[in-house]
Amino acid sequence: MGPTKTVGLRPPRLRRRRSPKREEIIANALVDVASELRLTDPAELMLMIRNDHAANLADLVNSSTELFFKSGTLRYALSATFKSPWDGTPVVAIDLEFRHAAVCAFFRLTLGRRRAGVEIVDILFDEEGLDERAKARRLSAAFANARLPPKGLSDRRWGRIGGPLAPRAEKP
């Protein structure tokens, strides 16, 4: 007899450990967006996902982000799923892409009845050789700079009252 072959089994996936700090940065930046998306009827969201209405989902994400982020910085990444247990609350996961200030982040925003979560898929930085702290600072600064000031505040006043500002340059 020859060697046996195993069909259908894959080796275990090795997942790179993502920094919880970076997930926290993204989650904190998306609180308003998640709250806005949660206003949508879950049945309607699941219908759009099930019927592969990518344009409708992209429009929904765009309208939920336009009050909080600069145009084009946060987009639907053309993938979404949902879980709808018979005796439980539905959970919707929407893949998003953030691009701003030499940072590109791909992540999944999970929306439940009362909570939302973020799972990072990948984060790309234009610069190589950054340590974890520098990556976290760049990501935080990119999200802060991509945010729009609250209605009624000019960009100058937004910076003066503690709104997002670019981080200070590090001393060598």
PAZAPA-4460 file (N, C-alpha, C; in steps of 0.05 Angstrom, whole numbers, plus 32768, in hexadecimal, padded with zeros to 4 digits):
% residues 172
    n_x    n_y    n_z   ca_x   ca_y   ca_z    c_x    c_y    c_z   seq   type   mol
   8010   7FE8   8000   8000   8000   8000   8011   8019   8000     1      M     A
   8007   802C   7FF2   8016   8046   7FF1   800F   8057   8009     2      G     A
   801B   806F   8009   8016   8081   8020   7FF9   808B   801F     3      P     A
   7FEE   808F   8036   7FD2   8098   8037   7FD2   80B7   8034     4      T     A
   7FBC   80C0   8028   7FB9   80DC   8023   7FA1   80E5   8034     5      K     A
   7FA4   80FC   8040   7F8E   8108   804E   7F82   811E   803D     6      T     A
   7F69   811C   8038   7F5B   812F   8027   7F49   8141   8039     7      V     A
   7F4B   815A   8033   7F39   816D   8040   7F43   8178   805B     8      G     A
   7F59   816F   8065   7F63   817A   807E   7F79   818E   8077     9      L     A
   7F77   81A4   8084   7F8B   81B9   8080   7F9C   81BC   8099    10      R     A
   7FB5   81C4   8096   7FC4   81C9   80AE   7FB8   81E0   80BE    11      P     A
   7FBC   81E0   80D8   7FB1   81F6   80E8   7FBB   8211   80DF    12      P     A
   7FAA   8224   80DE   7FB1   823F   80D6   7FC1   824C   80EC    13      R     A
   7FD7   8258   80E4   7FE7   8267   80F6   7FDE   8284   80F4    14      L     A
   7FD4   828E   810A   7FCB   82AA   8109   7FDF   82BB   8117    15      R     A
   7FE6   82D1   810A   7FF8   82E4   8116   7FE8   82F2   812C    16      R     A
   7FF5   82F5   8143   7FE8   8302   8159   7FE7   8320   8154    17      R     A
   7FD0   832C   8155   7FCC   8348   8151   7FCD   8356   816C    18      R     A
   7FD6   836E   816C   7FD8   837D   8184   7FBC   8385   818E    19      S     A
   7FB5   837E   81A7   7F9C   8386   81B2   7F99   83A5   81B3    20      P     A
   7FB0   83B2   81B6   7FB0   83CF   81B6   7FA5   83DA   819C    21      K     A
   7FAE   83CE   8185   7FA4   83D8   816B   7F87   83D2   8168    22      R     A
   7F7D   83BB   8171   7F60   83B5   8170   7F51   83CA   8180    23      E     A
   7F5C   83D1   8197   7F4F   83E4   81A9   7F4E   8400   819B    24      E     A
   7F63   8408   818E   7F64   8421   817F   7F4E   8422   816A    25      I     A
   7F4C   840D   815A   7F37   840C   8145   7F1B   840B   8152    26      I     A
   7F17   83FB   8166   7EFD   83F9   8173   7EF4   8414   817E    27      A     A
   7F06   8422   818C   7EFF   843C   8197   7EF9   8450   8181    28      N     A
   7F07   844F   816B   7F02   8461   8155   7EE7   845C   8147    29      A     A
   7EDD   8444   8149   7EC5   843C   813A   7EAB   843B   814B    30      L     A
   7EAD   8445   8164   7E95   8444   8175   7E7D   8451   8168    31      V     A
   7E81   8469   815E   7E6B   8478   8151   7E60   8469   8138    32      D     A
   7E72   845F   8128   7E6B   8451   8110   7E5B   8437   8117    33      V     A
   7E64   8428   812A   7E56   8410   8133   7E3A   8417   813D    34      A     A
   7E38   842C   814D   7E1E   8435   8157   7E0B   843C   8140    35      S     A
   7E16   844A   812C   7E06   8451   8115   7DFD   8439   8105    36      E     A
   7E0F   8426   8100   7E08   840D   80F2   7DF4   83FD   8101    37      L     A
   7DF5   83FD   811C   7DE3   83EE   812C   7DC6   83F8   812B    38      R     A
   7DC3   8410   8120   7DA7   841B   811D   7D99   840D   8106    39      L     A
   7DA8   8400   80F4   7D9C   83F1   80DE   7D8E   83D8   80E8    40      T     A
   7D77   83D2   80DD   7D69   83B9   80E4   7D7A   83A1   80DE    41      D     A
   7D80   8390   80F2   7D91   8378   80ED   7D86   8366   80D6    42      P     A
   7D6C   8364   80D4   7D61   8353   80BF   7D68   835F   80A3    43      A     A
   7D67   8379   80A2   7D6F   8387   8088   7D8C   8382   8082    44      E     A
   7D9D   8385   8096   7DBA   8380   8092   7DBE   8363   8089    45      L     A
   7DB2   8350   8096   7DB5   8334   808F   7DAB   832E   8072    46      M     A
   7D96   833B   806B   7D8B   8338   8050   7D9F   8342   803B    47      L     A
   7DAB   835A   8040   7DBF   8365   802E   7DD7   8352   802C    48      M     A
   7DE0   8347   8042   7DF7   8335   8042   7DF0   831B   8033    49      I     A
   7DD9   830F   803A   7DD0   82F6   802E   7DCD   82F8   800F    50      R     A
   7DC2   830F   8006   7DBD   8312   7FEA   7DD4   8320   7FDB    51      N     A
   7DEB   8323   7FE9   7E03   832E   7FDE   7DFF   8349   7FD1    52      D     A
   7DF2   835B   7FE0   7DEE   8376   7FD7   7E05   8388   7FE0    53      H     A
   7E1C   8384   7FD4   7E34   8392   7FDC   7E32   83B0   7FD9    54      A     A
   7E25   83B9   7FC4   7E22   83D6   7FC0   7E11   83E3   7FD7    55      A     A
   7DFC   83D5   7FDF   7DEB   83DF   7FF5   7DFA   83DF   800F    56      N     A
   7E0A   83CA   8014   7E1A   83CA   802D   7E2F   83E0   802C    57      L     A
   7E3B   83E4   8015   7E50   83F9   8013   7E43   8414   8018    58      A     A
   7E2B   8418   800E   7E1D   8432   8012   7E15   8435   802F    59      D     A
   7E0D   8420   803C   7E06   8421   8058   7E1E   8428   8069    60      L     A
   7E35   841B   8064   7E4E   8421   8072   7E56   843E   806D    61      V     A
   7E55   8446   8054   7E5C   8461   804D   7E4B   8476   805C    62      N     A
   7E31   8472   805C   7E1F   8485   806A   7E23   8484   8088    63      S     A
   7E2C   846D   8093   7E31   846C   80B0   7E4B   8478   80B8    64      S     A
   7E5E   847B   80A5   7E78   8486   80AB   7E7B   84A3   80A4    65      T     A
   7E69   84AE   8092   7E6D   84C8   8087   7E6C   84DF   809C    66      E     A
   7E5E   84DA   80B2   7E5D   84EE   80C7   7E76   84EF   80D9    67      L     A
   7E85   84D9   80D8   7E9B   84D7   80EB   7EB7   84D6   80DF    68      F     A
   7EB9   84CD   80C6   7ED3   84CA   80B9   7ED4   84D9   809E    69      F     A
   7EEB   84E1   8096   7EEF   84ED   807C   7EE6   84DA   8066    70      K     A
   7EDD   84E5   8050   7ED3   84D4   803A   7EE8   84C1   8030    71      S     A
   7EE1   84A8   802C   7EF2   8494   8020   7F06   8487   8033    72      G     A
   7F07   848F   804C   7F1B   8484   805F   7F12   8469   806A    73      T     A
   7EF8   8465   806D   7EED   844C   8078   7ED9   8441   8065    74      L     A
   7EDE   8429   805B   7ECD   841D   8046   7EC6   8400   804C    75      R     A
   7EB0   83F8   8040   7EA8   83DC   8040   7EBB   83CC   802F    76      Y     A
   7EC5   83B6   803A   7ED9   83A6   802D   7ECE   838E   801E    77      A     A
   7EB5   8390   8016   7EA7   837C   8005   7EA4   8360   8011    78      L     A
   7EA2   835F   802B   7E9D   8345   8038   7E8E   834A   8052    79      S     A
   7E79   833A   8056   7E6A   833C   806F   7E5D   8320   8074    80      A     A
   7E59   831A   808E   7E4C   8302   8096   7E39   8308   80AD    81      T     A
   7E28   82F4   80B3   7E17   82F7   80CA   7E12   82DB   80D6    82      F     A
   7E0B   82DC   80F0   7E03   82C4   80FE   7DE8   82CB   810A    83      K     A
   7DD5   82B9   8106   7DBA   82BE   810F   7DAF   82A5   811D    84      S     A
   7DB7   82A1   8136   7DAD   8289   8143   7D8F   828A   8148    85      P     A
   7D83   8273   8147   7D66   8272   814A   7D5C   827F   8163    86      W     A
   7D6A   827B   8179   7D61   8285   8193   7D72   829C   819E    87      D     A
   7D80   82A9   818C   7D92   82BE   8196   7D91   82D7   8185    88      G     A
   7DA2   82E9   818C   7DA4   8303   817E   7DB7   8300   8166    89      T     A
   7DB0   830B   814F   7DC2   830A   8138   7DDB   831B   813C    90      P     A
   7DF1   8311   8130   7E0A   831F   8130   7E13   8323   8114    91      V     A
   7E1B   833B   810C   7E23   8342   80F1   7E40   834A   80F2    92      V     A
   7E50   833F   80DF   7E6C   8347   80DD   7E71   8353   80C1    93      A     A
   7E7C   836B   80C1   7E81   837A   80A8   7E9F   8380   80A6    94      I     A
   7EAA   8378   8090   7EC7   837D   808B   7EC9   839A   8081    95      D     A
   7EDC   83A9   808D   7EE1   83C4   8086   7EFE   83C9   8080    96      L     A
   7F03   83DE   8071   7F1E   83E6   8069   7F21   8404   8071    97      E     A
   7F37   840A   807F   7F3E   8425   8086   7F58   842D   8079    98      F     A
   7F58   8443   806A   7F70   844D   805D   7F73   846B   8062    99      R     A
   7F89   8472   8070   7F8E   848E   8075   7FAB   8490   8080   100      H     A
   7FB9   84A5   8078   7FD3   84AD   8083   7FE7   8495   8084   101      A     A
   7FEB   8489   806D   7FFE   8473   806A   7FF8   845B   807B   102      A     A
   7FDF   8457   8083   7FD6   8440   8092   7FBE   8434   8083   103      V     A
   7FBF   8419   8080   7FA8   840B   8074   7FA1   83F4   8087   104      C     A
   7F89   83F4   8091   7F80   83DF   80A4   7F68   83D1   8099   105      A     A
   7F69   83B6   809A   7F53   83A5   8092   7F49   8397   80AC   106      F     A
   7F30   839A   80B2   7F25   838E   80CA   7F08   8388   80C7   107      F     A
   7EFE   8378   80DB   7EE2   836F   80DB   7ED4   837C   80F3   108      R     A
   7EBF   838A   80ED   7EAE   8397   8102   7E97   8384   8107   109      L     A
   7E95   837A   811F   7E7F   8368   8127   7E6B   8377   8137   110      T     A
   7E52   8376   812F   7E3C   8385   813C   7E28   8372   8148   111      L     A
   7E24   8374   8162   7E10   8365   8170   7DFA   8378   817A   112      G     A
   7DE9   836D   818A   7DD3   837E   8194   7DDD   8395   81A5   113      R     A
   7DEF   838F   81B7   7DF8   83A4   81C9   7E16   83AA   81C7   114      R     A
   7E24   839A   81B9   7E41   839D   81B7   7E4C   839B   819B   115      R     A
   7E63   83A6   8198   7E71   83A4   817E   7E8E   839C   8184   116      A     A
   7E9B   8390   8171   7EB6   8387   8174   7EC6   838B   815A   117      G     A
   7EE0   838B   815D   7EF2   838E   8146   7F06   8377   8146   118      V     A
   7F09   836B   812E   7F1E   8357   812A   7F2F   8360   8113   119      E     A
   7F49   8364   8118   7F5B   836E   8104   7F62   8357   80F1   120      I     A
   7F60   835C   80D7   7F69   8349   80C3   7F86   834F   80BC   121      V     A
   7F8C   8368   80B6   7FA7   8370   80B0   7FAA   838E   80B1   122      D     A
   7FC1   8398   80B8   7FC7   83B4   80B8   7FE1   83B8   80A9   123      I     A
   7FE1   83CA   8095   7FF8   83D0   8085   8001   83ED   808B   124      L     A
   801B   83F0   808E   8027   840A   8092   803B   840F   807C   125      F     A
   803C   8428   8072   804E   842E   805C   806B   842B   8065   126      D     A
   8071   8430   807E   808C   842E   8088   8092   8412   8093   127      E     A
   80A9   8408   808E   80B1   83EE   8098   80C2   83F2   80B1   128      E     A
   80C3   83DD   80C1   80D5   83DD   80D9   80C9   83EB   80F1   129      G     A
   80AF   83F1   80F1   80A3   83FE   8108   809F   83E9   811F   130      L     A
   80A4   83F1   8137   809E   83DF   814E   8080   83E1   8155   131      D     A
   8077   83D1   8167   805A   83D0   816E   804F   83EA   8178   132      E     A
   805F   83F8   8188   8056   8412   8193   8053   8426   817D   133      R     A
   8066   8427   816B   8065   843A   8154   804D   8434   8142   134      A     A
   8048   841A   813D   8031   8412   812D   8017   841B   813A   135      K     A
   8015   8418   8154   7FFD   8420   8163   7FF9   843E   8161   136      A     A
   800F   844D   8164   800E   846A   8162   8005   8473   8146   137      R     A
   8011   8467   8131   8009   846E   8116   7FEC   8468   8110   138      R     A
   7FE3   8451   811A   7FC7   844A   8116   7FB4   845D   8124   139      L     A
   7FBB   8464   813D   7FAA   8476   814C   7FAA   8492   813F   140      S     A
   7FC1   849B   8136   7FC2   84B6   8129   7FB3   84B6   810F   141      A     A
   7FB4   849F   8100   7FA6   849E   80E6   7F87   84A0   80EB   142      A     A
   7F7D   8491   80FF   7F61   8492   8104   7F59   84AE   810F   143      F     A
   7F6A   84B9   8120   7F64   84D4   812A   7F63   84E9   8114   144      A     A
   7F76   84E8   8102   7F77   84FB   80EC   7F61   84F7   80D7   145      N     A
   7F56   84DE   80D6   7F41   84D8   80C2   7F26   84E0   80CD   146      A     A
   7F23   84E5   80E7   7F09   84EC   80F2   7F02   8509   80EB   147      R     A
   7EE8   850D   80E7   7EDE   8528   80E3   7ED8   8535   80FE   148      L     A
   7EDB   854F   80FF   7ED3   855C   8118   7EB5   855B   811C   149      P     A
   7EAC   855B   8135   7E8F   855B   813A   7E82   8573   812D   150      P     A
   7E69   8570   8125   7E5B   8586   8118   7E5C   859F   8129   151      K     A
   7E61   85B6   811C   7E61   85CF   8129   7E7C   85D8   8133   152      G     A
   7E90   85C6   8132   7EAB   85CE   813A   7EBD   85D0   8122   153      L     A
   7ECD   85E5   8121   7EE0   85E8   810C   7EF8   85D5   8112   154      S     A
   7F08   85D0   80FE   7F1F   85BF   8102   7F32   85CA   8117   155      D     A
   7F35   85E5   8118   7F46   85F1   812C   7F3B   85EE   8148   156      R     A
   7F21   85F3   814C   7F15   85EF   8166   7F16   85D2   816F   157      R     A
   7F12   85C0   815C   7F12   85A3   8162   7F2D   859B   816E   158      W     A
   7F43   85A5   8163   7F5D   85A0   816E   7F62   85AC   8189   159      G     A
   7F57   85C4   818E   7F5B   85D2   81A8   7F4C   85C4   81BF   160      R     A
   7F35   85B8   81BA   7F25   85AC   81D0   7F2B   858F   81D4   161      I     A
   7F41   8585   81C9   7F49   856A   81CF   7F41   8556   81BA   162      G     A
   7F3A   855F   81A2   7F34   854D   818C   7F4D   8540   8181   163      G     A
   7F4A   8530   816D   7F62   8522   8163   7F75   8535   8156   164      P     A
   7F8E   8532   815E   7FA4   8541   8152   7FBA   852D   814B   165      L     A
   7FCA   8534   8138   7FE1   8523   8131   7FF3   8521   8149   166      A     A
   7FFF   850A   814F   8011   8507   8166   802A   8518   8162   167      P     A
   8035   851F   8178   804E   852E   8177   8064   851D   816C   168      R     A
   8077   852A   815F   808E   851B   8154   809F   8510   816B   169      A     A
   80A8   84F8   8168   80B9   84EC   817C   80D5   84F8   817C   170      E     A
   80E1   84F9   8193   80FC   8502   8195   810F   84EB   818E   171      K     A
   8123   84F0   817F   8135   84DA   8177   8146   84D0   818F   172      P     A
***
